Amino acid sequence: METKNIMIVGVGGQGSLLASKLLGHLLMEQGHDVKVSEVHGMSQRGGSVVTYVRYGSKVNSPVIDKGEADYIVSFELLEAARWLSYLKPDGQIVTSTQQIDPMPVITGAASYPNNLVEKMRAAGAKVDALDCLKLAEEAGSAKAVNIVLMGRLSHYFDLPDEAWQESLEAMVPPKFLELNKKAFELGKRA
């Protein structure tokens, strides 16, 4: 199998590490060679972060270059647009419509760009945009945006639902498991 590439992008503190661990576990359990990069960027709350998940028959490097991502999973709209050049021509963006102002917007030096979903589509990207924050809150916690996104991403993988559930059970602490299962289902069915 050829190597597939997933970029998980967002803002520090949104749960990209759990999302990448969940995907890594899921794909390894399916028999793939998997490489997951460390979180790159300002992992303190508010800074831009990116994690790479690569899988296939044999994966030599955890790094994804421009134009190589099959999927970009984004916790925040501007981050999806920021990393667009890494998407393959036939790649898929799965993004939350949440908007978190970066420092230049907070300080008044810039304004948050309008119509980002339309602009990414106009650039040729396939964009699946969903209000993941609303769904996470419906599940019981705004912190479950990452798992809502994983539920949405599951649409693009030909893997049994049980495999996703087993990885959730393996990666999520028991006291948060039911909330995260609900968040996954809400993302999947949205």
C-alpha positions as CSV (number, residue, x, y, z in Angstrom):
1,M,0.0,0.0,0.0
2,E,1.3,3.5,-0.8
3,T,2.0,5.8,2.1
4,K,-0.9,8.1,3.1
5,N,-0.4,11.4,4.9
6,I,-2.5,13.2,7.4
7,M,-1.7,16.6,8.9
8,I,-3.4,17.6,12.1
9,V,-3.3,21.4,12.5
10,G,-4.7,23.8,15.1
11,V,-3.9,25.9,18.0
12,G,-2.1,24.7,21.1
13,G,-4.3,23.2,23.8
14,Q,-7.0,21.9,21.4
15,G,-6.1,18.2,21.7
16,S,-4.1,17.5,18.6
17,L,-1.8,15.2,20.5
18,L,-4.7,12.9,21.5
19,A,-6.1,13.0,18.0
20,S,-2.7,12.0,16.5
21,K,-2.3,9.2,19.1
22,L,-5.8,7.9,18.4
23,L,-5.1,7.8,14.6
24,G,-1.7,6.2,15.2
25,H,-3.2,3.5,17.4
26,L,-6.1,2.9,15.0
27,L,-3.8,2.5,11.9
28,M,-1.3,0.3,13.7
29,E,-4.1,-2.0,14.8
30,Q,-5.1,-2.2,11.2
31,G,-1.6,-3.6,10.3
32,H,0.0,-0.5,8.9
33,D,3.5,0.9,9.5
34,V,2.8,4.2,11.2
35,K,4.9,7.2,11.9
36,V,3.5,10.0,14.1
37,S,5.6,13.2,14.4
38,E,5.9,15.2,17.6
39,V,3.8,18.3,17.9
40,H,5.6,21.1,16.1
41,G,4.9,24.7,17.0
42,M,3.9,26.7,20.0
43,S,2.1,24.0,22.0
44,Q,1.3,26.4,24.7
45,R,-2.3,27.6,24.4
46,G,-2.8,29.9,21.5
47,G,0.2,29.0,19.3
48,S,-0.1,27.2,15.9
49,V,0.6,23.5,16.1
50,V,1.0,20.7,13.5
51,T,1.4,17.0,13.8
52,Y,2.0,14.5,11.0
53,V,0.6,11.0,10.8
54,R,1.9,8.8,8.0
55,Y,0.9,5.2,7.3
56,G,1.3,2.5,4.7
57,S,3.2,-0.7,4.1
58,K,6.6,0.9,5.0
59,V,7.0,4.5,6.2
60,N,10.5,5.8,6.5
61,S,10.0,9.4,7.7
62,P,7.3,11.1,9.8
63,V,7.6,14.4,7.8
64,I,5.0,15.6,5.2
65,D,6.2,18.1,2.6
66,K,4.1,20.6,0.6
67,G,1.7,19.0,-1.8
68,E,1.8,15.6,0.0
69,A,-1.1,15.6,2.5
70,D,-4.0,13.3,1.7
71,Y,-5.9,14.9,4.6
72,I,-5.6,18.0,6.6
73,V,-7.6,17.8,9.8
74,S,-8.0,21.3,11.2
75,F,-9.2,22.4,14.6
76,E,-9.5,26.0,13.5
77,L,-10.5,27.6,10.2
78,L,-7.5,29.9,9.7
79,E,-5.1,27.0,10.4
80,A,-6.8,25.0,7.6
81,A,-6.1,27.9,5.2
82,R,-2.6,28.4,6.5
83,W,-1.5,24.8,5.7
84,L,-3.5,24.5,2.4
85,S,-0.2,24.4,0.3
86,Y,0.5,21.0,1.9
87,L,-2.6,19.4,0.5
88,K,-2.4,17.1,-2.5
89,P,-4.5,18.2,-5.5
90,D,-7.1,15.6,-4.7
91,G,-6.7,15.8,-0.9
92,Q,-9.4,16.5,1.6
93,I,-9.7,19.1,4.3
94,V,-11.8,18.2,7.4
95,T,-12.1,21.4,9.5
96,S,-14.0,22.9,12.4
97,T,-15.5,26.2,11.6
98,Q,-14.3,27.5,14.9
99,Q,-12.3,30.8,14.7
100,I,-9.6,31.6,17.2
101,D,-8.0,35.0,16.8
102,P,-4.3,34.8,16.3
103,M,-2.0,37.4,18.0
104,P,-2.0,39.9,15.1
105,V,-5.8,40.0,15.2
106,I,-5.9,40.3,19.0
107,T,-3.5,43.2,18.9
108,G,-5.4,44.9,16.1
109,A,-2.5,44.6,13.6
110,A,-4.7,42.5,11.3
111,S,-8.3,41.3,10.9
112,Y,-9.5,37.7,10.7
113,P,-10.0,36.8,7.0
114,N,-13.6,36.4,5.8
115,N,-15.0,33.5,3.7
116,L,-12.1,31.1,4.3
117,V,-14.1,28.0,3.3
118,E,-15.1,29.6,0.0
119,K,-11.6,30.8,-0.6
120,M,-10.1,27.3,0.0
121,R,-12.7,25.7,-2.3
122,A,-12.0,28.4,-4.9
123,A,-8.3,27.3,-4.7
124,G,-9.4,23.8,-5.6
125,A,-9.6,22.1,-2.2
126,K,-12.3,19.7,-1.1
127,V,-13.5,21.1,2.2
128,D,-15.7,19.4,4.8
129,A,-16.4,22.2,7.3
130,L,-18.4,21.5,10.4
131,D,-19.2,23.4,13.6
132,C,-17.3,20.9,15.8
133,L,-17.3,23.2,18.9
134,K,-21.1,23.1,18.9
135,L,-21.1,19.3,18.6
136,A,-18.5,18.9,21.3
137,E,-20.5,21.1,23.7
138,E,-23.6,19.0,22.8
139,A,-21.5,15.9,23.8
140,G,-20.7,17.5,27.1
141,S,-17.4,19.4,26.8
142,A,-15.9,22.0,24.5
143,K,-12.6,20.0,24.9
144,A,-14.0,17.2,22.8
145,V,-13.6,19.1,19.4
146,N,-10.7,16.8,18.6
147,I,-12.9,13.6,18.9
148,V,-15.7,15.3,16.9
149,L,-13.2,15.8,14.2
150,M,-12.0,12.2,14.4
151,G,-15.7,11.1,14.0
152,R,-16.0,13.3,10.9
153,L,-12.7,12.0,9.5
154,S,-13.9,8.4,9.9
155,H,-16.2,9.0,6.9
156,Y,-13.1,9.0,4.6
157,F,-11.7,5.7,5.9
158,D,-12.9,2.3,5.0
159,L,-12.5,1.0,8.5
160,P,-15.0,-0.7,10.8
161,D,-16.6,1.4,13.4
162,E,-15.5,-1.1,16.0
163,A,-11.8,-0.3,15.2
164,W,-12.4,3.4,15.9
165,Q,-14.2,2.5,19.1
166,E,-11.4,0.2,20.3
167,S,-8.9,2.9,19.7
168,L,-11.0,5.4,21.6
169,E,-11.1,2.9,24.5
170,A,-7.4,2.4,24.4
171,M,-6.5,6.2,24.2
172,V,-9.1,8.0,26.3
173,P,-9.1,7.9,30.1
174,P,-12.1,5.8,31.3
175,K,-13.7,8.8,33.1
176,F,-13.9,10.7,29.8
177,L,-14.7,7.7,27.5
178,E,-18.5,8.0,27.3
179,L,-18.3,11.8,26.6
180,N,-15.7,11.1,23.8
181,K,-17.8,8.2,22.3
182,K,-20.7,10.6,22.1
183,A,-18.5,13.3,20.5
184,F,-17.2,10.8,18.0
185,E,-20.8,9.8,17.0
186,L,-22.0,13.4,16.7
187,G,-19.1,14.1,14.4
188,K,-19.6,11.0,12.4
189,R,-23.3,11.6,11.9
190,A,-23.2,15.3,11.3
